[in-house]
Amino acid sequence: MNFGGVDGPNFRTRCSTTFTVKVKRNGVAVPADHVYVGASGQHPSSVPLTIDRAA
């Protein structure tokens, strides 16, 4: 999401080793090519996506 300079949410986990994200707009799943992850804006291979915590 991008609302005039707000580039999206930031998430931080402390105890979890993975983080799963389901993205919906108006109740409909958003396609992976509309989801951007990380500073480089990579698209996930699928949605929902699971991010593994870095050591």
N, C-alpha and C positions, 0 to 999 in steps of 0.2 A: 504494500500500500504506500502511496505517496500523496500526502496532503500538504502541498506547499512547503517543502523542505523537511517534512517528517518522513524518513525513508523506511519506516517499518518498525516492528517490535524487536526488542532485544530480550533474550531469555538466558537465564543462568540457573544451573542446577548444582546442588552441593552433594547430594547423596546418590543421585540416580546415575547409572552408567549410560542410559539412552534417553532420548527425548523424541516422542512421536508427535507429528504435526498433521492435522487434518485441516485443509483450507477449503472453506465454502463461501460463496457469495450468493446472497438471497436464497440460501438453502440448497444450492447446487454446487457440487464439487468443482473446484477450479482446476483446469488442466495444468499439467506440470510445466508447460512452456510459459505459463503466466505467473509462476512462482520463482522468486530469485533468492538464493541463499548465499550468505557470506559477502565479504567486501567486493569480490569479483563478480557477484551476481550470477552464479551458476544456477542452472535449472536442475531440479532433482530428476531422477529417472522415472519417478512415479509419485503420486499423491494418494494416500497419506505417505509421508516420508519419515524415516527414523534417522536421527543424528546420534552418532556414538560420541561419548565424551572423550576428549583428548586426555592423555595421561599427563 
